[in-house]
């Protein structure tokens, strides 16, 4: 009788441990990876703030707090390719010396829970390409 009781106690402990691990992993996976809150500042003339937006995403969905035009599209694109806000131009990369305009932009906040502090400009071909890849956050520039 003692062996049966010990066996049941072991099974109960295993079940409780498994349930605890499952609940812990479920609760963290839905909140940690989906936190996105970005403050976007655009300076059309290079110095004065011309536009400011907030983008807040819960996973791939924008929240009501978002002020960025087409925030739903931006949240989805960031979920698919978050590197648009983190990739910097390699200083060794050869870039065309084409001036794309004085526009500058900053993006600060958190992307999927990770800190973001990115600066954008259009001072050469590489910077213009980087701006264009982030145009869903920064807007397009009319020539």
SULHU-V768935 format. One record per residue. N is the residue number from 1. RES is the residue in one small letter. PHI is phi in whole degrees, 0 to 359 (NA if undefined). D_LAST is the distance of its C-alpha to the last C-alpha in Angstrom with 2 decimals. Layout:
# SULHU-V768935
n=<N	N>
res=<RES	RES>
phi=<PHI	PHI>
d_last=<D_LAST	D_LAST>
This chain:
# SULHU-V768935
n=<1	2	3	4	5	6	7	8	9	10	11	12	13	14	15	16	17	18	19	20	21	22	23	24	25	26	27	28	29	30	31	32	33	34	35	36	37	38	39	40	41	42	43	44	45	46	47	48	49	50	51	52	53	54	55	56	57	58	59	60	61	62	63	64	65	66	67	68	69	70	71	72	73	74	75	76	77	78	79	80	81	82	83	84	85	86	87	88	89	90	91	92	93	94	95	96	97	98	99	100	101	102	103	104	105	106	107	108	109	110	111	112	113	114	115	116	117	118	119	120	121	122	123	124	125	126	127	128	129	130	131	132	133	134	135	136	137	138	139	140	141	142	143>
res=<x	x	x	x	x	x	x	x	x	x	x	x	x	x	x	x	x	x	x	x	x	x	x	x	x	x	x	x	x	x	x	x	x	x	x	x	x	x	x	x	x	x	x	x	x	x	x	x	x	x	x	x	x	x	x	x	x	x	x	x	x	x	x	x	x	x	x	x	x	x	x	x	x	x	x	x	x	x	x	x	x	x	x	x	x	x	x	x	x	x	x	x	x	x	x	x	x	x	x	x	x	x	x	x	x	x	x	x	x	x	x	x	x	x	x	x	x	x	x	x	x	x	x	x	x	x	x	x	x	x	x	x	x	x	x	x	x	x	x	x	x	x	x>
phi=<NA	294	292	296	295	297	297	295	295	297	298	295	296	297	297	294	296	298	297	298	296	297	294	295	289	293	290	281	289	273	248	292	282	252	279	228	214	239	261	245	239	242	238	298	265	94	228	280	292	255	211	224	225	241	239	234	236	247	70	267	252	281	262	293	287	295	245	293	302	57	299	299	297	297	297	295	296	293	293	282	216	288	293	300	263	246	289	255	283	294	297	272	288	283	236	292	267	255	271	264	129	277	304	222	209	231	233	227	142	230	236	54	88	262	293	230	211	240	241	232	210	226	280	204	300	293	293	297	297	296	300	299	292	255	299	291	257	257	89	269	251	278	283>
d_last=<85.80	84.15	82.12	80.68	79.73	78.03	76.14	74.90	73.86	71.86	70.14	69.34	67.83	65.70	64.49	63.67	61.82	59.77	58.92	57.90	55.62	54.05	53.43	52.01	49.54	48.53	47.88	45.70	43.61	42.32	41.29	40.40	37.75	35.91	35.08	31.36	30.12	26.74	25.36	21.57	20.09	16.43	15.58	12.12	13.22	15.15	18.50	19.09	19.29	16.96	18.15	21.19	22.45	25.61	26.01	29.64	30.90	34.42	34.19	31.65	31.78	29.93	32.22	32.30	31.31	27.74	25.06	22.01	20.61	22.02	24.29	26.58	24.05	23.14	26.87	27.53	24.79	26.08	29.57	28.64	26.66	27.24	26.26	22.55	23.53	26.12	25.03	24.16	22.84	25.95	26.36	28.01	25.16	23.65	19.88	17.60	16.76	13.03	11.37	8.43	8.56	11.57	11.51	14.99	17.06	20.75	22.78	26.51	29.48	31.30	30.35	33.42	35.54	34.07	32.40	28.65	26.97	23.56	20.84	17.24	14.70	11.94	14.11	14.71	14.51	17.10	15.57	12.20	14.55	16.60	13.88	13.01	16.79	17.13	14.32	17.28	18.26	15.13	12.79	9.46	6.28	3.77	0.00>
